[in-house]
């Protein structure tokens, strides 16, 4: 089930991976590293269902980073 994360605090990407294990997340990017990769952001949505997260991207604006916090084998 897709869950909207209310009042999300800014987190480093590794902190998001720890806080939302084995989840798909949509992150509003707040900072990039020297290679221009996402370094931190605020989690907008999280779910374990890839289809619902992809559907939600059509409704959200901003500089988004969408990724799975688990490993490929999960």
N, C-alpha and C positions, 0 to 999 in steps of 0.2 A: 504494500500500500504506500502511495506517495504521501509524504508528510512535509508540510511547509514548516520551516524552522523560523519561529518568531523571535525577534530581538537577538539575532545571531551576533556574536562578538567576532571581531577580526581574529583569525587564527592563521598560523603558518600552515602550509600545505601538509607537512608531516603531522601536525597536530590534528588536522581534519581527518587524516588517515587513521589516527589512533582513536579519535572520538567516535567515528562512524565506520567501524570495521565491516568489511564485506558489503558495502553499500555503494549505490550510484549516487553521486552528489552533483548539484548545480551550485557553483561558487561564483559570486560576484567578485572579480579580481580587484584587490585594493593596492597590491604592490607586485612588481616584477623584479627578477634578479638581473644581474649584469648581462645575462644571455637573453633577456627579454621573456623568460619563462615565468609562469605564475609562481609567486613566492608566498603570498598570503591573500586572504579574502574572507568573505562572509558567506556561510552556507545558506542558500535560499531554500533548497529542497533536498530531501534524501529519501531513498527507497531501495528495495532489493530487486525491483522490476525494471529492467532496461527499457521496455516499451513505454511505460508511463513517464519515465524521465525524458525520453526523446519527444514524446507528445507535449510535455510541459515547456520545452524550449521555445515553442512557437509563441507562447504567451509572455515570455520574460524578455525584457530589454536590458542592455548593459553589456559590459565586457565580461563574458561568461567563460568559465572553465568547467567542463563536464567530464567526470572521470569515475572509474571504479576504484574503490579503496582496497580491494582484496587483490589476491594474485590471480593470474590467468587460469590457474588450475582449479580455482574455487567453483 
